[in-house]
Amino acid sequence: MCWCEYNRRQSRLFEKRLSKVPHLKSANETEYWLKLIKETLVLEEQSEDINSLLKETDELIRILVAIIVRTKKLEVKS
């Protein structure tokens, strides 16, 4: 097996693993619940903590989406 074939196979395996594990769905659900919690908070310091968590969740969602998009693009090129 040449390096190209190995790389393609690894990409497919990675995408299969990624699609089986619902990371993106979990991150989106986490974002939803954090926003809901934020709307119900009264204290400003609690809101700051939630804002920090929302920012981290948004970053994770962006990373996961970028991985999925890049993996699909690589597979199409292969």
LOMIVEX-243096 format. One record per residue (C-alpha): residue number from 1; residue in one letter; z, y, x. Coordinates in Angstrom, 2 decimals. Each point is the difference from the previous one (the first is absolute). Layout:
! residues N
NUM  A  Z  Y  X
...
***
This chain:
! residues 78
1  M  0.00  0.00  0.00
2  C  -1.02  3.34  1.47
3  W  2.19  3.09  -0.07
4  C  -1.98  1.54  -2.90
5  E  0.53  -3.01  -2.22
6  Y  3.66  -0.15  0.93
7  N  0.45  3.71  -0.79
8  R  -1.74  -0.39  -3.37
9  R  2.14  -3.00  -0.86
10  Q  3.17  1.88  0.94
11  S  -1.04  2.91  -2.24
12  R  -0.56  -2.30  -2.95
13  L  3.31  -1.75  0.55
14  F  1.77  3.36  0.26
15  E  -1.56  1.25  -3.23
16  K  0.94  -3.22  -1.82
17  R  3.58  0.32  1.20
18  L  0.13  3.66  -0.96
19  S  -1.40  -0.64  -3.48
20  K  2.48  -2.81  -0.64
21  V  2.98  2.19  0.87
22  P  0.24  2.84  -2.51
23  H  1.19  2.65  2.48
24  L  -2.08  2.79  -1.50
25  K  1.12  -0.83  -3.54
26  S  3.63  -0.04  1.13
27  A  -0.38  3.33  1.79
28  N  -1.57  1.57  -3.10
29  E  2.81  -1.35  -2.19
30  T  2.59  1.32  2.44
31  E  -1.63  3.43  -0.13
32  Y  0.05  -0.08  -3.81
33  W  3.71  -0.83  -0.15
34  L  0.95  2.54  2.65
35  K  -1.82  2.73  -1.94
36  L  1.79  -1.08  -3.17
37  I  3.36  0.09  1.76
38  K  -0.79  3.41  1.48
39  E  -0.70  1.44  -3.46
40  T  3.40  -1.15  -1.25
41  L  2.08  1.31  2.94
42  V  2.16  3.05  -0.36
43  L  1.35  0.50  3.52
44  E  -2.29  1.66  2.55
45  E  1.17  -2.15  2.93
46  Q  -0.94  -3.18  -1.88
47  S  -3.40  1.49  -0.69
48  E  -0.52  0.61  3.72
49  D  0.72  -3.67  0.73
50  I  -2.48  -1.08  -2.66
51  N  -2.62  2.43  1.38
52  S  0.38  -1.61  3.41
53  L  -0.45  -3.47  -1.50
54  L  -3.01  1.18  -2.00
55  K  -1.60  1.36  3.16
56  E  0.50  -3.31  1.80
57  T  -1.36  -1.92  -2.99
58  D  -3.07  2.22  -0.10
59  E  -0.60  -0.63  3.70
60  L  0.27  -3.76  -0.52
61  I  -2.45  0.12  -2.91
62  R  -2.49  1.97  2.12
63  I  0.34  -2.50  2.86
64  L  -0.47  -3.01  -2.29
65  V  -3.04  1.54  -1.71
66  A  -1.53  0.83  3.40
67  I  0.53  -3.59  1.15
68  I  -1.61  -1.40  -3.13
69  V  -2.98  2.37  0.16
70  R  -0.55  -0.60  3.72
71  T  0.27  -3.77  -0.40
72  K  -2.56  0.02  -2.80
73  K  -2.37  2.20  2.04
74  L  0.30  -2.33  2.98
75  E  -0.73  -2.99  -2.19
76  V  -3.10  1.66  -1.47
77  K  -1.31  0.75  3.52
78  S  0.55  -3.61  1.07
***
